[in-house]
């Protein structure tokens, strides 16, 4: 129970979910608690998924900063190139760096959307857990459980799952757009690699 309370404390703020009062659950038999383990584990997985989504946003922000430094360096190289070949390589490097930044920003938008999706997923897991707790309490005929309407708990879960599905569909469409941006970056990267003969040995291509 302590583990569950810690998990619930991590849920983002928003409209309050309908919950099963703890005084109703205080006499929940051990067998019923065992039946709640699956919903509890789903809740823990949802928390981990949100943590990872937040970490990815942080990692991507660092990548964008490095890419912008790379873009500035390429611009400097172009301004200081002395011959035609050097200018061409620097120009290709600047194009690649610019498109890299554009791609990373597009990917970061996806990361932020993934975080929103994970936040909603956590809320749905919480709603699913509350429904499981109510089902267990009513099955055990605990005092006070008869005053709680299953339809209310089912409704909040259904609403959350509908919102989750909408967010997921929006994320899918955004992902397709981001892939088109990534393709343009990879095209510029390939052109730079070809000009420098070997991307692995080139100081301009990662």
N, C-alpha and C positions, 0 to 999 in steps of 0.2 A: 504493500500500500504506500509506503514512503517513497518508493521508486516512482510510482505512478504520480504522486503529488508533485514530485520534482519535475517530471515530464510536463505535467499540466502547467506548471509555473513558467515554462519556456514558451508557451503558446503566445503568439502575438496578440496585441490588444485589438479590440473591435467589438462588434455587437456581441453581447454575452450569450453564450450557449445555454440552453436549458440543461440543468444538471440534476442528477439524482442526489438528494441531500445525504450527507454523510451519516446523519443519525438514522436514516432508513437502512443504510448499508452496514451499520455497526454490528448487526447480528447475522451477517451473511455467513452461511456455513462454509466450511473449508472446501467441500466438493464444488460449490458454486464459484468460489474464488479461482479454482483450477480452470473452470470453464472460461474465465475471463482472460486467461493467459494469452490466447491468440490475439485478442483485441489490444491487449497491453503491449504485446510485441510489435504489432502494427504501428502503434503509437510511437514506440521507441525508434522504429525504422524511419518513420516520418520525421522525427526530430533529427536523426542523423542525416537524412536527405537535405533538410533545410540548412544544417550546419555546413554541409559540403557545397551547397549552392552559394552560400554567403562567402565561403572561402574562395570559390572560383571567381566571384566578382572581384575580390581583393587581388587575386593573382593576375587577373586580366588587366586591372588598373595599372599594375606594375609593368606589365608587358607593353601597354600603351605608352607609358613614360619612356621606356627604353626605345621603342620604335620611333618616337618623336625625336629623341636624341640622335638616333641613326639618320633620320630625315635631315636634321640640321647639319650633321656631318657630311652627308651627301651633297647638300647645297653648298657647303664650304668647299668641298672638293671640286665641284663644277666651277665655282668662281676662281679657283686657283689652277685649273688645268692649263697646261702649256701647249699641248699639241692636239691635233684633231682626234686621234685615237683616245687620248685621255679624256677629252671633252665628251666623246661619245659614251665612253664607259661611265663617266660621272653622270651624264644625262640619264642613262638607263638606270643607274643606281638610285638617282633621285626619284624617277618614276616608280621604281620598285618600292622604295621607302614610303612614298606618298600613298601608294595603293595598299601597302601593308598597314599603315595607320588607319586607312579607311576600313579595311577588313576587320582589324582588331576592334575598332569602335562598333562596327555592326555586330560583331560577335559579343561584345560587352552588352549591347542592348538585349541580345538573346539571353545572356547570363542573368541580367536583371529580371527578365521575364521568367526565367527558370526559377529564380528566387521567389517571385510572386506565386508561381505555380506550386512550389514546395511549401510555401506558407499556407496556401489554400489546402494543399494535401494534408498538412498537419492538422488543420482545423477539421477537415473531414474525418481524419483518424480519431480525433477527439470526440466528434459527434458520434462516430461509430462505437467508440468505447462507452459513451454514456448510454447509448441504446442497449449495448450488451449488459451493462450494469443494471439497467431497469428490467430487462428481460430476466436476469438472474434473480433480482429482488422479488419480482412478481411470481416467478416460478417457486421461490422459497416461501411465498406468502408472508413476506415481512410486513410488519405493521407500518402503515404510511405509504406503501407502494401502490395500494389500490387508488390513491388519490392522484397518481401520476398517469397521464394519458400517453400510451404508446404512440398514438398518432402524432403527438407533438414532437416526440423524439425522432420518429421516422421522417417527419416533414422537414426537420432541420437538417437531417442527413441528406435527404433527397435534394434539397435546395443547394447544399454545399457541393454535392457531386455534380449538379448541373452547372454550377459556376466553374468548377474544376474543368469540366469538359469544354466549356467555352474558352477558358484560358489556354487549354492544351491545343485547341484548334487554331487559335490566334498565334500561338508559338510555332506551330507547324508551318503556317504561311510565312511568318517572319523568317523562319529557317530557310525556306526556299529562296527568299530574296537575298539572304546573307550568303548563300552558296554561290549566287551569281556574282556577288562582289568578290568573294574568295577566288573565283575562277579568273577574274581580271587581274588580281594580284599574282596568281600563279603564272599567268601569261607573261606578266612583266618580269617575274623572277626567272622564268625560262629564257627570256630574251637576254637578260643580263648574264645568266650562266653561259649561254651560247657565245656571247661576245667575249667573255673572259675564259672561254675554253673548258674550264673545269670548275664547277661550282664549289667543290670541296676545297680547292686550293685558293679560291678567290676571297679577298678580304671584303668583297662587297656582298657576297651571297652567303646566307646561313644554310 
